[in-house]
Amino acid sequence: MSEISIYVNECMFKFITGAMSLDKDWDNYVDTVNQMGLTEAIAITQAALDRY
């Protein structure tokens, strides 16, 4: 999850500053986050929260 968080924060900064374009780069951003295992990370986090 830490790699995903780092990537998301970096991209968020780039989207805000205009270094990345929402129109041109968004689909690649979403694909990359999904390839990094976001769905699995969310499932693991949700399972931990459910046990808590």
All heavy atoms as atom14 arrays in JSON, in Angstrom:
{
  "sequence": "MSEISIYVNECMFKFITGAMSLDKDWDNYVDTVNQMGLTEAIAITQAALDRY",
  "atom14_mask": [
    [1, 1, 1, 1, 1, 1, 1, 1, 0, 0, 0, 0, 0, 0],
    [1, 1, 1, 1, 1, 1, 0, 0, 0, 0, 0, 0, 0, 0],
    [1, 1, 1, 1, 1, 1, 1, 1, 1, 0, 0, 0, 0, 0],
    [1, 1, 1, 1, 1, 1, 1, 1, 0, 0, 0, 0, 0, 0],
    [1, 1, 1, 1, 1, 1, 0, 0, 0, 0, 0, 0, 0, 0],
    [1, 1, 1, 1, 1, 1, 1, 1, 0, 0, 0, 0, 0, 0],
    [1, 1, 1, 1, 1, 1, 1, 1, 1, 1, 1, 1, 0, 0],
    [1, 1, 1, 1, 1, 1, 1, 0, 0, 0, 0, 0, 0, 0],
    [1, 1, 1, 1, 1, 1, 1, 1, 0, 0, 0, 0, 0, 0],
    [1, 1, 1, 1, 1, 1, 1, 1, 1, 0, 0, 0, 0, 0],
    [1, 1, 1, 1, 1, 1, 0, 0, 0, 0, 0, 0, 0, 0],
    [1, 1, 1, 1, 1, 1, 1, 1, 0, 0, 0, 0, 0, 0],
    [1, 1, 1, 1, 1, 1, 1, 1, 1, 1, 1, 0, 0, 0],
    [1, 1, 1, 1, 1, 1, 1, 1, 1, 0, 0, 0, 0, 0],
    [1, 1, 1, 1, 1, 1, 1, 1, 1, 1, 1, 0, 0, 0],
    [1, 1, 1, 1, 1, 1, 1, 1, 0, 0, 0, 0, 0, 0],
    [1, 1, 1, 1, 1, 1, 1, 0, 0, 0, 0, 0, 0, 0],
    [1, 1, 1, 1, 0, 0, 0, 0, 0, 0, 0, 0, 0, 0],
    [1, 1, 1, 1, 1, 0, 0, 0, 0, 0, 0, 0, 0, 0],
    [1, 1, 1, 1, 1, 1, 1, 1, 0, 0, 0, 0, 0, 0],
    [1, 1, 1, 1, 1, 1, 0, 0, 0, 0, 0, 0, 0, 0],
    [1, 1, 1, 1, 1, 1, 1, 1, 0, 0, 0, 0, 0, 0],
    [1, 1, 1, 1, 1, 1, 1, 1, 0, 0, 0, 0, 0, 0],
    [1, 1, 1, 1, 1, 1, 1, 1, 1, 0, 0, 0, 0, 0],
    [1, 1, 1, 1, 1, 1, 1, 1, 0, 0, 0, 0, 0, 0],
    [1, 1, 1, 1, 1, 1, 1, 1, 1, 1, 1, 1, 1, 1],
    [1, 1, 1, 1, 1, 1, 1, 1, 0, 0, 0, 0, 0, 0],
    [1, 1, 1, 1, 1, 1, 1, 1, 0, 0, 0, 0, 0, 0],
    [1, 1, 1, 1, 1, 1, 1, 1, 1, 1, 1, 1, 0, 0],
    [1, 1, 1, 1, 1, 1, 1, 0, 0, 0, 0, 0, 0, 0],
    [1, 1, 1, 1, 1, 1, 1, 1, 0, 0, 0, 0, 0, 0],
    [1, 1, 1, 1, 1, 1, 1, 0, 0, 0, 0, 0, 0, 0],
    [1, 1, 1, 1, 1, 1, 1, 0, 0, 0, 0, 0, 0, 0],
    [1, 1, 1, 1, 1, 1, 1, 1, 0, 0, 0, 0, 0, 0],
    [1, 1, 1, 1, 1, 1, 1, 1, 1, 0, 0, 0, 0, 0],
    [1, 1, 1, 1, 1, 1, 1, 1, 0, 0, 0, 0, 0, 0],
    [1, 1, 1, 1, 0, 0, 0, 0, 0, 0, 0, 0, 0, 0],
    [1, 1, 1, 1, 1, 1, 1, 1, 0, 0, 0, 0, 0, 0],
    [1, 1, 1, 1, 1, 1, 1, 0, 0, 0, 0, 0, 0, 0],
    [1, 1, 1, 1, 1, 1, 1, 1, 1, 0, 0, 0, 0, 0],
    [1, 1, 1, 1, 1, 0, 0, 0, 0, 0, 0, 0, 0, 0],
    [1, 1, 1, 1, 1, 1, 1, 1, 0, 0, 0, 0, 0, 0],
    [1, 1, 1, 1, 1, 0, 0, 0, 0, 0, 0, 0, 0, 0],
    [1, 1, 1, 1, 1, 1, 1, 1, 0, 0, 0, 0, 0, 0],
    [1, 1, 1, 1, 1, 1, 1, 0, 0, 0, 0, 0, 0, 0],
    [1, 1, 1, 1, 1, 1, 1, 1, 1, 0, 0, 0, 0, 0],
    [1, 1, 1, 1, 1, 0, 0, 0, 0, 0, 0, 0, 0, 0],
    [1, 1, 1, 1, 1, 0, 0, 0, 0, 0, 0, 0, 0, 0],
    [1, 1, 1, 1, 1, 1, 1, 1, 0, 0, 0, 0, 0, 0],
    [1, 1, 1, 1, 1, 1, 1, 1, 0, 0, 0, 0, 0, 0],
    [1, 1, 1, 1, 1, 1, 1, 1, 1, 1, 1, 0, 0, 0],
    [1, 1, 1, 1, 1, 1, 1, 1, 1, 1, 1, 1, 0, 0]
  ],
  "atom14_positions": [
    [[0.82, -1.19, 0.0], [0.0, 0.0, 0.0], [0.87, 1.26, 0.0], [0.45, 2.28, -0.53], [-0.92, -0.04, 1.22], [-1.99, 0.99, 1.22], [-3.19, 0.71, -0.07], [-4.38, 1.92, 0.3], [0.0, 0.0, 0.0], [0.0, 0.0, 0.0], [0.0, 0.0, 0.0], [0.0, 0.0, 0.0], [0.0, 0.0, 0.0], [0.0, 0.0, 0.0]],
    [[2.07, 1.16, 0.57], [2.91, 2.36, 0.64], [3.35, 2.81, -0.75], [3.42, 4.01, -1.02], [4.12, 2.12, 1.52], [4.95, 1.11, 0.98], [0.0, 0.0, 0.0], [0.0, 0.0, 0.0], [0.0, 0.0, 0.0], [0.0, 0.0, 0.0], [0.0, 0.0, 0.0], [0.0, 0.0, 0.0], [0.0, 0.0, 0.0], [0.0, 0.0, 0.0]],
    [[3.63, 1.86, -1.65], [4.01, 2.24, -3.02], [2.85, 2.93, -3.72], [3.05, 3.9, -4.45], [4.45, 1.01, -3.81], [5.77, 0.44, -3.38], [6.15, -0.79, -4.19], [5.61, -0.98, -5.29], [6.98, -1.56, -3.7], [0.0, 0.0, 0.0], [0.0, 0.0, 0.0], [0.0, 0.0, 0.0], [0.0, 0.0, 0.0], [0.0, 0.0, 0.0]],
    [[1.65, 2.43, -3.5], [0.46, 3.03, -4.11], [0.27, 4.44, -3.56], [0.01, 5.38, -4.33], [-0.79, 2.16, -3.85], [-0.63, 0.81, -4.55], [-2.05, 2.87, -4.31], [-1.7, -0.21, -4.18], [0.0, 0.0, 0.0], [0.0, 0.0, 0.0], [0.0, 0.0, 0.0], [0.0, 0.0, 0.0], [0.0, 0.0, 0.0], [0.0, 0.0, 0.0]],
    [[0.41, 4.61, -2.26], [0.24, 5.93, -1.65], [1.26, 6.93, -2.19], [0.91, 8.08, -2.47], [0.38, 5.84, -0.12], [-0.66, 5.08, 0.41], [0.0, 0.0, 0.0], [0.0, 0.0, 0.0], [0.0, 0.0, 0.0], [0.0, 0.0, 0.0], [0.0, 0.0, 0.0], [0.0, 0.0, 0.0], [0.0, 0.0, 0.0], [0.0, 0.0, 0.0]],
    [[2.49, 6.49, -2.33], [3.54, 7.37, -2.86], [3.19, 7.79, -4.29], [3.25, 8.96, -4.64], [4.91, 6.68, -2.81], [5.37, 6.53, -1.36], [5.95, 7.45, -3.63], [6.57, 5.63, -1.17], [0.0, 0.0, 0.0], [0.0, 0.0, 0.0], [0.0, 0.0, 0.0], [0.0, 0.0, 0.0], [0.0, 0.0, 0.0], [0.0, 0.0, 0.0]],
    [[2.79, 6.82, -5.12], [2.44, 7.12, -6.51], [1.24, 8.06, -6.58], [1.25, 9.04, -7.35], [2.16, 5.83, -7.28], [1.76, 6.06, -8.71], [2.71, 6.46, -9.65], [0.46, 5.89, -9.13], [2.36, 6.69, -10.97], [0.09, 6.12, -10.45], [1.05, 6.51, -11.36], [0.69, 6.75, -12.67], [0.0, 0.0, 0.0], [0.0, 0.0, 0.0]],
    [[0.22, 7.79, -5.79], [-0.99, 8.63, -5.79], [-0.64, 10.07, -5.38], [-1.08, 11.03, -6.01], [-2.08, 8.03, -4.87], [-3.2, 9.03, -4.61], [-2.63, 6.75, -5.48], [0.0, 0.0, 0.0], [0.0, 0.0, 0.0], [0.0, 0.0, 0.0], [0.0, 0.0, 0.0], [0.0, 0.0, 0.0], [0.0, 0.0, 0.0], [0.0, 0.0, 0.0]],
    [[0.16, 10.21, -4.33], [0.54, 11.55, -3.88], [1.37, 12.29, -4.93], [1.16, 13.48, -5.15], [1.3, 11.47, -2.56], [0.39, 11.14, -1.4], [-0.79, 11.46, -1.41], [0.93, 10.46, -0.39], [0.0, 0.0, 0.0], [0.0, 0.0, 0.0], [0.0, 0.0, 0.0], [0.0, 0.0, 0.0], [0.0, 0.0, 0.0], [0.0, 0.0, 0.0]],
    [[2.3, 11.58, -5.57], [3.1, 12.21, -6.62], [2.21, 12.68, -7.78], [2.37, 13.79, -8.28], [4.16, 11.24, -7.14], [5.3, 10.99, -6.19], [6.26, 9.93, -6.68], [6.0, 9.3, -7.74], [7.28, 9.73, -5.99], [0.0, 0.0, 0.0], [0.0, 0.0, 0.0], [0.0, 0.0, 0.0], [0.0, 0.0, 0.0], [0.0, 0.0, 0.0]],
    [[1.3, 11.82, -8.19], [0.42, 12.17, -9.31], [-0.55, 13.29, -8.92], [-0.83, 14.16, -9.74], [-0.34, 10.94, -9.79], [0.73, 9.78, -10.68], [0.0, 0.0, 0.0], [0.0, 0.0, 0.0], [0.0, 0.0, 0.0], [0.0, 0.0, 0.0], [0.0, 0.0, 0.0], [0.0, 0.0, 0.0], [0.0, 0.0, 0.0], [0.0, 0.0, 0.0]],
    [[-1.03, 13.26, -7.7], [-1.93, 14.32, -7.26], [-1.23, 15.67, -7.38], [-1.81, 16.63, -7.89], [-2.37, 14.08, -5.81], [-3.32, 15.12, -5.27], [-3.98, 14.77, -3.62], [-2.52, 14.42, -2.68], [0.0, 0.0, 0.0], [0.0, 0.0, 0.0], [0.0, 0.0, 0.0], [0.0, 0.0, 0.0], [0.0, 0.0, 0.0], [0.0, 0.0, 0.0]],
    [[0.02, 15.73, -6.93], [0.79, 16.96, -7.04], [0.94, 17.37, -8.5], [0.78, 18.54, -8.86], [2.17, 16.77, -6.39], [3.06, 17.96, -6.52], [2.87, 19.08, -5.71], [4.08, 17.98, -7.44], [3.7, 20.19, -5.84], [4.91, 19.08, -7.58], [4.71, 20.19, -6.78], [0.0, 0.0, 0.0], [0.0, 0.0, 0.0], [0.0, 0.0, 0.0]],
    [[1.22, 16.39, -9.37], [1.41, 16.69, -10.79], [0.11, 17.15, -11.45], [0.13, 18.04, -12.3], [1.98, 15.48, -11.51], [3.41, 15.19, -11.14], [3.93, 13.94, -11.83], [5.37, 13.67, -11.43], [5.88, 12.45, -12.08], [0.0, 0.0, 0.0], [0.0, 0.0, 0.0], [0.0, 0.0, 0.0], [0.0, 0.0, 0.0], [0.0, 0.0, 0.0]],
    [[-1.01, 16.55, -11.06], [-2.3, 16.99, -11.6], [-2.6, 18.42, -11.15], [-3.07, 19.25, -11.93], [-3.43, 16.05, -11.18], [-3.49, 14.76, -11.96], [-3.44, 13.54, -11.31], [-3.59, 14.75, -13.34], [-3.5, 12.35, -12.01], [-3.65, 13.56, -14.06], [-3.61, 12.36, -13.39], [0.0, 0.0, 0.0], [0.0, 0.0, 0.0], [0.0, 0.0, 0.0]],
    [[-2.34, 18.71, -9.88], [-2.62, 20.05, -9.35], [-1.75, 21.1, -10.01], [-2.22, 22.19, -10.34], [-2.44, 20.06, -7.82], [-3.55, 19.25, -7.16], [-2.43, 21.49, -7.27], [-3.33, 18.98, -5.68], [0.0, 0.0, 0.0], [0.0, 0.0, 0.0], [0.0, 0.0, 0.0], [0.0, 0.0, 0.0], [0.0, 0.0, 0.0], [0.0, 0.0, 0.0]],
    [[-0.47, 20.78, -10.21], [0.46, 21.77, -10.77], [0.41, 21.82, -12.29], [1.03, 22.7, -12.9], [1.89, 21.47, -10.33], [2.28, 20.18, -10.81], [2.04, 21.56, -8.82], [0.0, 0.0, 0.0], [0.0, 0.0, 0.0], [0.0, 0.0, 0.0], [0.0, 0.0, 0.0], [0.0, 0.0, 0.0], [0.0, 0.0, 0.0], [0.0, 0.0, 0.0]],
    [[-0.29, 20.9, -12.92], [-0.39, 20.9, -14.37], [0.69, 20.11, -15.07], [0.74, 20.08, -16.3], [0.0, 0.0, 0.0], [0.0, 0.0, 0.0], [0.0, 0.0, 0.0], [0.0, 0.0, 0.0], [0.0, 0.0, 0.0], [0.0, 0.0, 0.0], [0.0, 0.0, 0.0], [0.0, 0.0, 0.0], [0.0, 0.0, 0.0], [0.0, 0.0, 0.0]],
    [[1.56, 19.45, -14.31], [2.59, 18.61, -14.91], [1.97, 17.39, -15.59], [2.56, 16.82, -16.51], [3.62, 18.18, -13.87], [0.0, 0.0, 0.0], [0.0, 0.0, 0.0], [0.0, 0.0, 0.0], [0.0, 0.0, 0.0], [0.0, 0.0, 0.0], [0.0, 0.0, 0.0], [0.0, 0.0, 0.0], [0.0, 0.0, 0.0], [0.0, 0.0, 0.0]],
    [[0.81, 16.98, -15.11], [0.03, 15.91, -15.74], [-1.34, 16.48, -16.08], [-1.87, 17.31, -15.34], [-0.12, 14.69, -14.81], [1.15, 13.92, -14.59], [0.96, 12.55, -13.41], [0.05, 11.36, -14.38], [0.0, 0.0, 0.0], [0.0, 0.0, 0.0], [0.0, 0.0, 0.0], [0.0, 0.0, 0.0], [0.0, 0.0, 0.0], [0.0, 0.0, 0.0]],
    [[-1.9, 16.02, -17.18], [-3.19, 16.5, -17.63], [-4.29, 15.49, -17.29], [-4.13, 14.29, -17.55], [-3.16, 16.7, -19.15], [-4.45, 16.88, -19.66], [0.0, 0.0, 0.0], [0.0, 0.0, 0.0], [0.0, 0.0, 0.0], [0.0, 0.0, 0.0], [0.0, 0.0, 0.0], [0.0, 0.0, 0.0], [0.0, 0.0, 0.0], [0.0, 0.0, 0.0]],
    [[-5.38, 15.97, -16.71], [-6.51, 15.08, -16.43], [-7.05, 14.48, -17.72], [-7.44, 13.31, -17.76], [-7.6, 15.83, -15.69], [-7.32, 16.13, -14.22], [-8.41, 17.05, -13.65], [-7.22, 14.87, -13.4], [0.0, 0.0, 0.0], [0.0, 0.0, 0.0], [0.0, 0.0, 0.0], [0.0, 0.0, 0.0], [0.0, 0.0, 0.0], [0.0, 0.0, 0.0]],
    [[-7.09, 15.26, -18.78], [-7.62, 14.78, -20.05], [-6.72, 13.73, -20.68], [-7.2, 12.72, -21.2], [-7.8, 15.94, -21.03], [-8.88, 16.91, -20.59], [-9.85, 16.46, -19.94], [-8.75, 18.11, -20.89], [0.0, 0.0, 0.0], [0.0, 0.0, 0.0], [0.0, 0.0, 0.0], [0.0, 0.0, 0.0], [0.0, 0.0, 0.0], [0.0, 0.0, 0.0]],
    [[-5.41, 13.94, -20.65], [-4.49, 13.06, -21.35], [-3.93, 11.94, -20.49], [-3.65, 10.85, -20.99], [-3.32, 13.87, -21.92], [-3.73, 14.86, -22.97], [-2.54, 15.66, -23.45], [-2.97, 16.73, -24.44], [-1.85, 17.6, -24.83], [0.0, 0.0, 0.0], [0.0, 0.0, 0.0], [0.0, 0.0, 0.0], [0.0, 0.0, 0.0], [0.0, 0.0, 0.0]],
    [[-3.75, 12.18, -19.2], [-3.02, 11.24, -18.35], [-3.89, 10.44, -17.38], [-3.4, 9.5, -16.75], [-1.95, 11.99, -17.54], [-0.93, 12.67, -18.43], [-0.45, 12.02, -19.38], [-0.62, 13.85, -18.19], [0.0, 0.0, 0.0], [0.0, 0.0, 0.0], [0.0, 0.0, 0.0], [0.0, 0.0, 0.0], [0.0, 0.0, 0.0], [0.0, 0.0, 0.0]],
    [[-5.15, 10.78, -17.24], [-6.0, 10.15, -16.22], [-6.13, 8.64, -16.43], [-5.99, 7.86, -15.48], [-7.37, 10.81, -16.17], [-8.24, 10.19, -15.11], [-9.26, 9.32, -15.28], [-8.1, 10.4, -13.7], [-9.79, 8.98, -14.07], [-9.1, 9.62, -13.08], [-7.24, 11.16, -12.91], [-9.26, 9.58, -11.7], [-7.4, 11.12, -11.53], [-8.4, 10.34, -10.95]],
    [[-6.44, 8.21, -17.64], [-6.63, 6.77, -17.89], [-5.37, 5.98, -17.57], [-5.44, 4.89, -16.99], [-7.07, 6.53, -19.33], [-8.49, 7.01, -19.6], [-9.28, 7.13, -18.63], [-8.81, 7.29, -20.77], [0.0, 0.0, 0.0], [0.0, 0.0, 0.0], [0.0, 0.0, 0.0], [0.0, 0.0, 0.0], [0.0, 0.0, 0.0], [0.0, 0.0, 0.0]],
    [[-4.21, 6.51, -17.94], [-2.95, 5.84, -17.63], [-2.73, 5.79, -16.12], [-2.27, 4.78, -15.59], [-1.79, 6.56, -18.32], [-0.5, 5.83, -18.13], [-0.41, 4.62, -18.34], [0.53, 6.55, -17.72], [0.0, 0.0, 0.0], [0.0, 0.0, 0.0], [0.0, 0.0, 0.0], [0.0, 0.0, 0.0], [0.0, 0.0, 0.0], [0.0, 0.0, 0.0]],
    [[-3.07, 6.86, -15.42], [-2.97, 6.9, -13.97], [-3.82, 5.8, -13.33], [-3.35, 5.04, -12.48], [-3.38, 8.29, -13.46], [-3.67, 8.35, -11.98], [-2.64, 8.34, -11.05], [-4.98, 8.42, -11.52], [-2.9, 8.4, -9.69], [-5.25, 8.48, -10.18], [-4.21, 8.47, -9.26], [-4.48, 8.51, -7.92], [0.0, 0.0, 0.0], [0.0, 0.0, 0.0]],
    [[-5.07, 5.7, -13.74], [-5.98, 4.69, -13.19], [-5.46, 3.29, -13.5], [-5.45, 2.42, -12.62], [-7.41, 4.89, -13.74], [-8.32, 3.74, -13.34], [-7.98, 6.22, -13.24], [0.0, 0.0, 0.0], [0.0, 0.0, 0.0], [0.0, 0.0, 0.0], [0.0, 0.0, 0.0], [0.0, 0.0, 0.0], [0.0, 0.0, 0.0], [0.0, 0.0, 0.0]],
    [[-5.02, 3.05, -14.73], [-4.47, 1.75, -15.1], [-3.27, 1.39, -14.24], [-3.13, 0.25, -13.78], [-4.08, 1.72, -16.58], [-5.28, 1.75, -17.51], [-6.41, 1.45, -17.06], [-5.08, 2.09, -18.69], [0.0, 0.0, 0.0], [0.0, 0.0, 0.0], [0.0, 0.0, 0.0], [0.0, 0.0, 0.0], [0.0, 0.0, 0.0], [0.0, 0.0, 0.0]],
    [[-2.39, 2.35, -14.02], [-1.19, 2.11, -13.22], [-1.53, 1.77, -11.78], [-0.98, 0.81, -11.21], [-0.24, 3.33, -13.27], [0.1, 3.59, -14.64], [1.01, 3.09, -12.46], [0.0, 0.0, 0.0], [0.0, 0.0, 0.0], [0.0, 0.0, 0.0], [0.0, 0.0, 0.0], [0.0, 0.0, 0.0], [0.0, 0.0, 0.0], [0.0, 0.0, 0.0]],
    [[-2.45, 2.51, -11.19], [-2.85, 2.24, -9.8], [-3.48, 0.85, -9.71], [-3.2, 0.1, -8.76], [-3.82, 3.33, -9.29], [-4.41, 2.96, -7.96], [-3.1, 4.66, -9.19], [0.0, 0.0, 0.0], [0.0, 0.0, 0.0], [0.0, 0.0, 0.0], [0.0, 0.0, 0.0], [0.0, 0.0, 0.0], [0.0, 0.0, 0.0], [0.0, 0.0, 0.0]],
    [[-4.28, 0.49, -10.68], [-4.89, -0.84, -10.68], [-3.84, -1.93, -10.84], [-3.91, -2.97, -10.18], [-5.96, -0.95, -11.76], [-7.22, -0.21, -11.38], [-7.55, -0.06, -10.22], [-7.93, 0.3, -12.38], [0.0, 0.0, 0.0], [0.0, 0.0, 0.0], [0.0, 0.0, 0.0], [0.0, 0.0, 0.0], [0.0, 0.0, 0.0], [0.0, 0.0, 0.0]],
    [[-2.86, -1.71, -11.7], [-1.78, -2.68, -11.89], [-0.92, -2.82, -10.64], [-0.33, -3.88, -10.4], [-0.91, -2.29, -13.08], [-1.59, -2.46, -14.41], [-0.77, -1.91, -15.57], [0.34, -1.42, -15.38], [-1.33, -1.97, -16.76], [0.0, 0.0, 0.0], [0.0, 0.0, 0.0], [0.0, 0.0, 0.0], [0.0, 0.0, 0.0], [0.0, 0.0, 0.0]],
    [[-0.84, -1.77, -9.85], [-0.08, -1.81, -8.61], [-0.79, -2.62, -7.52], [-0.21, -2.9, -6.49], [0.21, -0.39, -8.11], [1.12, 0.39, -9.01], [1.31, 2.1, -8.47], [2.6, 1.91, -7.26], [0.0, 0.0, 0.0], [0.0, 0.0, 0.0], [0.0, 0.0, 0.0], [0.0, 0.0, 0.0], [0.0, 0.0, 0.0], [0.0, 0.0, 0.0]],
    [[-2.05, -2.99, -7.76], [-2.78, -3.83, -6.82], [-3.72, -3.08, -5.89], [-3.95, -3.52, -4.77], [0.0, 0.0, 0.0], [0.0, 0.0, 0.0], [0.0, 0.0, 0.0], [0.0, 0.0, 0.0], [0.0, 0.0, 0.0], [0.0, 0.0, 0.0], [0.0, 0.0, 0.0], [0.0, 0.0, 0.0], [0.0, 0.0, 0.0], [0.0, 0.0, 0.0]],
    [[-4.28, -1.98, -6.36], [-5.17, -1.19, -5.51], [-6.37, -2.01, -5.05], [-6.73, -1.96, -3.87], [-5.65, 0.06, -6.25], [-6.59, 0.95, -5.46], [-5.9, 1.49, -4.21], [-7.1, 2.08, -6.32], [0.0, 0.0, 0.0], [0.0, 0.0, 0.0], [0.0, 0.0, 0.0], [0.0, 0.0, 0.0], [0.0, 0.0, 0.0], [0.0, 0.0, 0.0]],
    [[-6.97, -2.79, -5.92], [-8.15, -3.57, -5.55], [-7.83, -4.54, -4.42], [-8.59, -4.66, -3.45], [-8.7, -4.33, -6.78], [-8.98, -3.39, -7.81], [-9.96, -5.09, -6.44], [0.0, 0.0, 0.0], [0.0, 0.0, 0.0], [0.0, 0.0, 0.0], [0.0, 0.0, 0.0], [0.0, 0.0, 0.0], [0.0, 0.0, 0.0], [0.0, 0.0, 0.0]],
    [[-6.7, -5.21, -4.53], [-6.29, -6.16, -3.49], [-5.97, -5.43, -2.18], [-6.32, -5.91, -1.1], [-5.07, -6.97, -3.94], [-5.35, -7.9, -5.1], [-5.3, -7.22, -6.47], [-4.91, -6.05, -6.57], [-5.66, -7.87, -7.46], [0.0, 0.0, 0.0], [0.0, 0.0, 0.0], [0.0, 0.0, 0.0], [0.0, 0.0, 0.0], [0.0, 0.0, 0.0]],
    [[-5.33, -4.28, -2.28], [-4.99, -3.51, -1.08], [-6.25, -3.04, -0.36], [-6.32, -3.09, 0.87], [-4.11, -2.32, -1.45], [0.0, 0.0, 0.0], [0.0, 0.0, 0.0], [0.0, 0.0, 0.0], [0.0, 0.0, 0.0], [0.0, 0.0, 0.0], [0.0, 0.0, 0.0], [0.0, 0.0, 0.0], [0.0, 0.0, 0.0], [0.0, 0.0, 0.0]],
    [[-7.24, -2.63, -1.13], [-8.51, -2.21, -0.52], [-9.19, -3.4, 0.16], [-9.71, -3.27, 1.27], [-9.43, -1.56, -1.57], [-8.87, -0.21, -1.99], [-10.85, -1.42, -1.03], [-9.59, 0.42, -3.17], [0.0, 0.0, 0.0], [0.0, 0.0, 0.0], [0.0, 0.0, 0.0], [0.0, 0.0, 0.0], [0.0, 0.0, 0.0], [0.0, 0.0, 0.0]],
    [[-9.17, -4.56, -0.48], [-9.79, -5.76, 0.09], [-9.1, -6.15, 1.4], [-9.77, -6.51, 2.38], [-9.75, -6.9, -0.9], [0.0, 0.0, 0.0], [0.0, 0.0, 0.0], [0.0, 0.0, 0.0], [0.0, 0.0, 0.0], [0.0, 0.0, 0.0], [0.0, 0.0, 0.0], [0.0, 0.0, 0.0], [0.0, 0.0, 0.0], [0.0, 0.0, 0.0]],
    [[-7.79, -6.08, 1.43], [-7.04, -6.43, 2.65], [-7.34, -5.44, 3.76], [-7.58, -5.83, 4.91], [-5.52, -6.48, 2.34], [-5.22, -7.67, 1.44], [-4.7, -6.53, 3.62], [-3.83, -7.64, 0.82], [0.0, 0.0, 0.0], [0.0, 0.0, 0.0], [0.0, 0.0, 0.0], [0.0, 0.0, 0.0], [0.0, 0.0, 0.0], [0.0, 0.0, 0.0]],
    [[-7.35, -4.16, 3.42], [-7.65, -3.13, 4.41], [-9.07, -3.28, 4.94], [-9.31, -3.19, 6.15], [-7.46, -1.73, 3.8], [-6.11, -1.62, 3.32], [-7.73, -0.64, 4.81], [0.0, 0.0, 0.0], [0.0, 0.0, 0.0], [0.0, 0.0, 0.0], [0.0, 0.0, 0.0], [0.0, 0.0, 0.0], [0.0, 0.0, 0.0], [0.0, 0.0, 0.0]],
    [[-10.02, -3.56, 4.06], [-11.42, -3.73, 4.49], [-11.56, -4.94, 5.39], [-12.27, -4.9, 6.39], [-12.34, -3.85, 3.28], [-13.81, -3.89, 3.65], [-14.25, -2.63, 4.36], [-14.08, -1.53, 3.85], [-14.82, -2.75, 5.54], [0.0, 0.0, 0.0], [0.0, 0.0, 0.0], [0.0, 0.0, 0.0], [0.0, 0.0, 0.0], [0.0, 0.0, 0.0]],
    [[-10.86, -6.04, 5.07], [-10.92, -7.24, 5.9], [-10.36, -6.95, 7.3], [-10.91, -7.42, 8.3], [-10.15, -8.37, 5.24], [0.0, 0.0, 0.0], [0.0, 0.0, 0.0], [0.0, 0.0, 0.0], [0.0, 0.0, 0.0], [0.0, 0.0, 0.0], [0.0, 0.0, 0.0], [0.0, 0.0, 0.0], [0.0, 0.0, 0.0], [0.0, 0.0, 0.0]],
    [[-9.29, -6.18, 7.36], [-8.71, -5.82, 8.65], [-9.69, -4.95, 9.45], [-9.85, -5.14, 10.66], [-7.39, -5.1, 8.46], [0.0, 0.0, 0.0], [0.0, 0.0, 0.0], [0.0, 0.0, 0.0], [0.0, 0.0, 0.0], [0.0, 0.0, 0.0], [0.0, 0.0, 0.0], [0.0, 0.0, 0.0], [0.0, 0.0, 0.0], [0.0, 0.0, 0.0]],
    [[-10.34, -4.01, 8.78], [-11.31, -3.15, 9.46], [-12.51, -3.97, 9.93], [-13.05, -3.72, 11.03], [-11.77, -2.03, 8.53], [-10.74, -0.94, 8.26], [-11.24, -0.01, 7.16], [-10.45, -0.15, 9.51], [0.0, 0.0, 0.0], [0.0, 0.0, 0.0], [0.0, 0.0, 0.0], [0.0, 0.0, 0.0], [0.0, 0.0, 0.0], [0.0, 0.0, 0.0]],
    [[-12.94, -4.94, 9.15], [-14.06, -5.78, 9.54], [-13.74, -6.6, 10.77], [-14.6, -6.82, 11.63], [-14.47, -6.71, 8.39], [-15.09, -5.96, 7.22], [-15.48, -4.79, 7.4], [-15.15, -6.55, 6.12], [0.0, 0.0, 0.0], [0.0, 0.0, 0.0], [0.0, 0.0, 0.0], [0.0, 0.0, 0.0], [0.0, 0.0, 0.0], [0.0, 0.0, 0.0]],
    [[-12.49, -7.07, 10.88], [-12.07, -7.85, 12.05], [-11.97, -6.97, 13.28], [-12.18, -7.43, 14.4], [-10.72, -8.52, 11.78], [-10.8, -9.72, 10.88], [-9.5, -10.51, 10.88], [-8.35, -9.7, 10.49], [-7.92, -9.54, 9.25], [-8.56, -10.12, 8.25], [-6.87, -8.8, 8.99], [0.0, 0.0, 0.0], [0.0, 0.0, 0.0], [0.0, 0.0, 0.0]],
    [[-11.65, -5.72, 13.09], [-11.49, -4.8, 14.2], [-12.82, -4.53, 14.86], [-13.05, -4.5, 15.97], [-10.86, -3.49, 13.7], [-10.63, -2.49, 14.79], [-9.65, -2.71, 15.76], [-11.38, -1.33, 14.87], [-9.43, -1.79, 16.76], [-11.17, -0.4, 15.88], [-10.2, -0.64, 16.82], [-9.98, 0.27, 17.82], [0.0, 0.0, 0.0], [0.0, 0.0, 0.0]]
  ]
}
